[in-house]
Amino acid sequence: MRISTRTLLLLLVAGTAASPAADAQEQFTLQYKLEKGKVYRFADTSVVKSSQEMMGQEMKSTSTVLATTRLVPAEIRADGSTVLVVSPDLMSVSVKSARMDTTLVLKEMIGKRTRLTVSKLGETINKEIVDTVKLTGLAAQSGRQDMVRLHIMPSKPVKIGDKWTATKPDTTDAMGGRMVTVSTGDFTLLSKETKSGTECLKISYTGKLTISGKGSMNGADFFVEGTGTTSGIYFVDIATGMPVWEDSKYDVESTVALTGPQNMTIPGSQSVTAHRTLLKD
């Protein structure tokens, strides 16, 4: 099809007129800007479907974890980093399997504080357990989890449609040892929306993670290795950087190697769906 000179000129003018609008698209500098002394409270629900194969038998279970966690900024430093005092107000684990159907309220964890220092972009600078607690039984297997995992913000201003990549390590004390999870996510800024009455940015992510760790329980040493995928969508408060609402999912394939009185290798898988909401005052 032949395009006339008049049509071509109109297209060029239209393109020129649209360019400044595109260049002027709103940009956002995402940082954590929290108020000292203010209480931020999150409600979390996680459903964990697990499968393990031990001595030729497959064992399946479903666990539901409910938690309400408070964050209180104790100090805002000159470089923009924040010292957070984190503690659970509520924590329970319900487990259903062929061997048990029980709900455990982790009362010993309530109010136990962890001091967490994060940069203005959400990177963990330091973590210190303020109140120690001795966990036993199922609680010991669940471990003292990182109750808050803040997403890492992009280091440069972003606009709708922009993408960035962030890597975040998490260390958890569990099962008499220490587990290290390293997740690498690709983030995309989708839109600017109002969520729960708050002006937010909607962000999606997909990524991969690796798990490694070792420990000792019941006289046996164990080593854990695993890989998985993660994905989610969350809304972040433009003014404070805090997540207001989030849905996430991850799937992990892992292997536990036991040494001691009995040596064995236990393959397993986990599928986790989670939801987080920032509670109103």
Sequence and secondary structure as in RCSB ss.txt:
>XXXX:A:sequence
MRISTRTLLLLLVAGTAASPAADAQEQFTLQYKLEKGKVYRFADTSVVKSSQEMMGQEMKSTSTVLATTRLVPAE
IRADGSTVLVVSPDLMSVSVKSARMDTTLVLKEMIGKRTRLTVSKLGETINKEIVDTVKLTGLAAQSGRQDMVRL
HIMPSKPVKIGDKWTATKPDTTDAMGGRMVTVSTGDFTLLSKETKSGTECLKISYTGKLTISGKGSMNGADFFVE
GTGTTSGIYFVDIATGMPVWEDSKYDVESTVALTGPQNMTIPGSQSVTAHRTLLKD
>XXXX:A:secstr
    HHHHHHHHHHHHHHHHHHHT  EE       TT  EEEEEEEEEEEEEEETTEEEEEEEEEEEEEEEEEEE
E TTS EEEEEEEEEEEEEEEESS EEEEE GGGTT  EEEEE TT  EEEEEESS     HHHHHH B  S   
    SS EETT EEEEEEEEEEEETTEEEEEEEEEEEEEEEEEEETTEEEEEEEEEEEEEEEEEEEETTEEEEEE
EEEEEEEEEEEETTT  EEEEEEEEEEEEEEEEESSS EEEEEEEEEEEEEEE   
